[in-house]
Amino acid sequence: MPANEPVLWKIQESLETDINAIAAGSGYYYTASNVEGRSNIPQDQVPGYFIVGLAGVTNAPEETQGRYYWVASFDIVATVAHSSNLTDDQARARLFADIQKAVMANPKRTLSAVDYAIDSRVLAPDIQDQYDERTGITVPVEVHYRTLISDPTTT
C-alpha cells in the first residue's frame, strides 16, 4: 500500500476541514455540523448541515513538464431549518456566503504546509428546496490541481 494518500483525497479532506470550521460567532452566519464526504446524513438531523462530495474529475488531464493538470468538481450541500426570522432566499444567501468565505480562505487547499491545488473556484449555487422543514443549496466547487505523471500522491 502506498505511503501517501492521493492528492485528490487530500483536497477533499482540506475542503471538509475548511467547511467544518464554519462557526457562527467566528465571522459566519451558521455553524457547520456533520461535515461528511462519504455518506448521507438525514436532512432533518441537524441545522446547518453540510456535506462535501466529489462530483467527479471533469477534465482529461493536460500533461506539462512531467505533471498532469486536473480539474476536480466537488459539491457542497448545505441546508438549514426554515426560520420565521428569515426568508428562505435570505437563508440560502447566507449559506452561500459562508461556503464561499470558507472555500476561498484556502484556495490552494493547503494542508500541513503543502499546497495541493493551484486554485479553487466557487460556482453559482443550485437551490435545494425539496425538503418540508429545510431549505438549502448545492454549491459546486472546482479545484485545479496537479500530480506527477508517475505518482498521483505527489503534486
PyMOL commands that set and color helices and strands:
alter all, ss='L'
color gray80, all
select helices_A, chain A and resi 7-20+88-104
alter helices_A, ss='H'
color red, helices_A
select strands_A, chain A and resi 33-36+49-57+62-64+67-81+110-111+114-115+119-122+126-128+134-148
alter strands_A, ss='S'
color yellow, strands_A
deselect
rebuild
show_as cartoon
